[in-house]
């Protein structure tokens, strides 16, 4: 059965309720539906009951407003429910049939945040939602326009993330799951596929560490840490491995040479490391029936075969495989099995230490992190020596290593580095650089979460990988304003203000901001405009917007047109972005100050 897709959004006032919807028909046609008539909305729902309803935050809001309408509630009752949902004073449970998919389920990004990220108007309603009277015809027209803007943005977001939606449909079809599986979490999806059932008191099902006959670790300190289960007490073990500082613990193995640069090195990681630890060493959750543990093993090996022949189907299996381990220590999941969960991490670390011990004296260990190693061979060490060690380890342990050469490595620490692959592609990881070249799609690498404007990440990567100065990078991109914007969000605070201080006169004006706004560094030296977040009560009742300069201007209109760009670049303090880029570049190199080379 081919179903329509309904992109929908409610606007709720005390005496008026609007449903807006874009109907994507299965024949490829589009249709806009907007109605203030509750009976008409109920009729629309009945006709579209078999459709898939899609929106932002629908699970916690719009679905439940639709439910109120379907149950025949009046607008004042619907408004009361709306207020309860917005203030979280009451949770909601859906009791009407509805196939839905929440665009926030994967990325936890609000509609206004997306509008900001993509450079559009951060649209706000011109009509006060708290009006204590019916709306006028003009107010209804304004609200309908606002609703259409939100629907258009939601549709764009759906198309930007449609691969995730189609993957979910593929999983449902492959495993013959009910269509209700559209809106469950990835973990819940895997629980359904693997028929997991939560086991009461499983935290008491003790499982001791095992020294497997395939494990050849010599370091007594490491062995004692493992056998004595120090990791289960929240402790970490600090030690040098191959001359590089490391920490072992419940969170995994982490070690790195700080502020390190290498012309080239070996990068090898274990394919599906935790998957194989669970499969090869009987550490899958005990809440999975034995026949589905075998099915898990089948999916692991099958997805490797599908890597080249059918990548789409490979991901159908892989999304299930990847959902198990992370849920083993979550007591609210059916995969909960904390004794095995912590052992999976530690067994993985033990075998990685095993490998690194065999490489001792043959490599400079640049970093090791969970399931991957970057290592530079010492002078005189032949490539075949390295390969022989890896081959012996793979054959003995049952793990599979992917080995490749990487070039021009610049590493700040274990969690932040960049390098170039053999085919010339640049790979980046870590908060300072991971959103490099990701600014065009706000959902890619969740770029909207970047702590600072993406232009700074570009300047860092361009400096190290292309030898460009930040001045050059910023000049080349200065008309791409999305790269320079700060996405300001109130988050857990109650509101945001822009405090406008006139430095000469000392006068201070305060402008109340919305829950999401767009800001840029301001080049007006006569003022200091600073964004602050506020809470009504609590210890941290006021704080400056993190990682933003003290002098900013707010621009919530679109920044994509030439007119908007010409207006904004006259006010942007580009020197701020240049200086900040040099500060961040300095984090990667072993010198007190980065010199600007002219």
Number of C-alpha atoms within 10 A of each C-alpha: 5 9 14 20 22 24 24 26 28 21 20 23 24 20 16 20 22 21 23 22 25 22 21 19 15 13 9 8 9 13 10 14 14 18 15 17 13 20 13 13 21 18 13 15 18 12 10 17 16 16 20 20 23 26 25 26 19 22 20 17 19 22 25 22 26 22 20 21 19 17 12 13 14 15 20 16 14 24 23 13 19 23 15 15 18 12 9 11 10 12 12 16 11 14 10 14 12 19 18 23 24 22 25 15 16 14 16 12 18 13 22 20 20 22 25 28 25 20 21 18 18 23 17 15 14 11 15 12 15 11 11 11 10 12 18 9 9 10 15 17 12 15 21 20 14 17 24 20 17 25 23 14 19 23 18 13 20 19 12 14 16 13 12 14 16 13 16 22 16 16 22 19 13 13 13 10 15 11 15 14 19 21 18 16 13 19 21 20 21 22 22 18 19 24 17 21 16 19 15 10 8 15 15 10 13 11 12 12 16 12 14 10 8 13 18 18 18 12 12 9 11 17 14 11 18 24 13 12 19 15 21 17 10 10 13 18 15 15 15 10 19 20 15 16 16 21 17 24 23 20 15 20 23 21 24 24 19 21 18 17 21 15 12 18 22 20 21 20 19 19 15 17 19 23 19 23 22 24 16 14 14 13 23 27 23 21 21 20 15 12 11 14 22 14 13 23 18 12 18 21 12 15 21 16 13 15 13 10 11 11 13 17 17 19 18 21 23 17 17 22 21 18 18 26 24 14 21 24 17 14 14 10 18 24 31 27 28 22 21 25 23 22 23 25 23 26 23 21 24 21 20 22 23 19 19 22 16 18 20 13 14 19 20 19 26 26 24 25 19 20 20 19 21 23 24 20 19 12 9 7 13 11 10 9 13 16 12 11 14 20 14 12 22 15 11 13 19 13 17 18 19 10 15 13 15 26 20 17 22 23 26 22 19 19 15 18 24 24 25 19 17 11 7 10 10 17 16 22 16 15 15 24 22 22 24 22 18 17 22 13 17 23 19 15 15 17 20 25 17 19 14 21 24 24 27 27 24 24 28 29 28 17 18 18 17 10 10 15 19 26 17 14 19 22 11 10 14 17 19 15 20 25 24 23 25 26 23 23 19 19 11 9 18 14 19 26 21 21 19 20 18 15 13 8 9 10 10 13 12 13 11 12 18 16 17 21 24 26 21 27 24 25 19 14 10 11 19 20 25 22 26 21 24 18 16 10 10 8 6 11 12 17 13 16 19 13 10 20 20 17 23 26 22 19 17 19 16 20 24 16 12 10 10 15 16 12 12 17 16 11 15 22 17 20 15 15 23 20 14 18 22 21 15 17 22 18 19 20 17 13 10 8 12 14 9 9 6 4
